[in-house]
Amino acid sequence: MPFTPNNAAHYSKINADSFFINKDNQNCPVERCEIRQPDCKSNYTGGIYVDEKAPFGIFAHTDFPEGWNNQVCLICENQNVTRSIQIEVNQLNCNDTGNC
């Protein structure tokens, strides 16, 4: 994600569909997703969020001129199964995107 100078959360252009394939989305849709620490157990409170409804987009605060790179766990579930995956979400340094 590029640097933005305000403190709003911005969409990262990735969502649950970027990582999980649901072969029966019509009858068994993903009902919930959340972000946790990389261990997939501990709560995450570091400024990365997942939307409360499909397609469960991932958002983050992007107002750090030096950028950041965080490992997190994305957990999604439907009525039958819960799946998790460790992902990396980052904000580029403002010099790299030319918008300082």
C-alpha positions as CSV (number, residue, x, y, z in Angstrom):
1,M,0.0,0.0,0.0
2,P,1.3,3.5,-0.6
3,F,1.9,6.1,2.0
4,T,-1.1,8.5,2.7
5,P,-0.6,11.5,5.0
6,N,-3.8,11.1,7.1
7,N,-4.8,8.6,9.7
8,A,-7.6,6.9,7.8
9,A,-7.6,3.1,7.1
10,H,-7.1,2.4,3.4
11,Y,-8.0,-0.7,1.3
12,S,-5.0,-2.9,0.5
13,K,-6.6,-4.3,-2.7
14,I,-6.5,-7.8,-1.2
15,N,-9.4,-9.7,0.4
16,A,-10.3,-13.2,1.6
17,D,-10.8,-14.3,-2.0
18,S,-7.1,-13.5,-2.6
19,F,-6.2,-16.4,-0.3
20,F,-9.1,-18.8,0.0
21,I,-11.1,-20.6,-2.7
22,N,-14.7,-21.4,-1.8
23,K,-16.2,-23.9,-4.3
24,D,-19.7,-23.5,-3.0
25,N,-20.0,-19.8,-2.2
26,Q,-23.7,-19.9,-3.1
27,N,-24.8,-22.5,-0.5
28,C,-22.0,-22.1,2.0
29,P,-20.6,-18.5,2.0
30,V,-17.8,-17.3,4.1
31,E,-19.5,-15.8,7.2
32,R,-16.6,-14.2,9.1
33,C,-13.0,-13.2,8.8
34,E,-10.6,-11.7,11.3
35,I,-7.0,-10.7,11.6
36,R,-4.8,-12.2,14.4
37,Q,-1.2,-12.3,15.4
38,P,1.0,-14.5,13.2
39,D,0.5,-17.4,15.6
40,C,-3.2,-17.3,14.6
41,K,-4.2,-17.4,18.3
42,S,-3.5,-14.0,19.8
43,N,-5.6,-10.9,19.1
44,Y,-4.1,-8.4,16.7
45,T,-4.4,-4.7,17.5
46,G,-1.8,-3.2,15.2
47,G,-3.8,-1.1,12.7
48,I,-4.7,-3.8,10.1
49,Y,-8.4,-4.6,9.8
50,V,-10.6,-6.9,7.8
51,D,-14.1,-5.8,6.6
52,E,-17.1,-7.3,8.4
53,K,-18.8,-8.4,5.2
54,A,-17.8,-10.1,1.9
55,P,-15.5,-9.9,0.2
56,F,-13.7,-9.3,3.5
57,G,-11.3,-6.6,2.3
58,I,-8.2,-5.9,4.3
59,F,-7.6,-2.3,5.4
60,A,-4.7,-0.7,7.2
61,H,-3.5,2.7,8.4
62,T,-0.9,4.0,5.9
63,D,0.4,7.2,7.4
64,F,3.9,6.1,8.3
65,P,6.5,7.9,6.0
66,E,9.1,5.2,6.7
67,G,6.6,2.5,5.8
68,W,6.0,-0.8,7.6
69,N,5.8,-4.6,7.0
70,N,3.7,-6.8,9.2
71,Q,3.1,-10.5,9.4
72,V,-0.5,-11.4,10.4
73,C,-2.8,-14.3,10.3
74,L,-6.1,-14.1,8.3
75,I,-8.8,-16.5,9.6
76,C,-12.0,-17.0,7.7
77,E,-14.9,-19.4,8.4
78,N,-18.1,-20.6,6.9
79,Q,-20.7,-23.0,8.5
80,N,-18.5,-26.0,7.9
81,V,-14.8,-25.0,8.2
82,T,-12.4,-22.5,9.6
83,R,-9.2,-21.8,7.6
84,S,-6.2,-19.6,8.4
85,I,-3.1,-18.4,6.6
86,Q,-0.2,-16.2,7.5
87,I,0.1,-13.2,5.2
88,E,2.3,-10.1,4.9
89,V,0.7,-6.7,4.7
90,N,2.9,-3.7,4.1
91,Q,3.0,0.0,3.4
92,L,5.7,1.3,1.1
93,N,8.1,4.0,2.2
94,C,6.8,7.3,0.9
95,N,10.0,7.9,-1.1
96,D,9.3,4.6,-2.9
97,T,5.9,5.8,-4.1
98,G,6.9,9.5,-4.7
99,N,4.1,10.9,-2.5
100,C,5.9,12.3,0.5
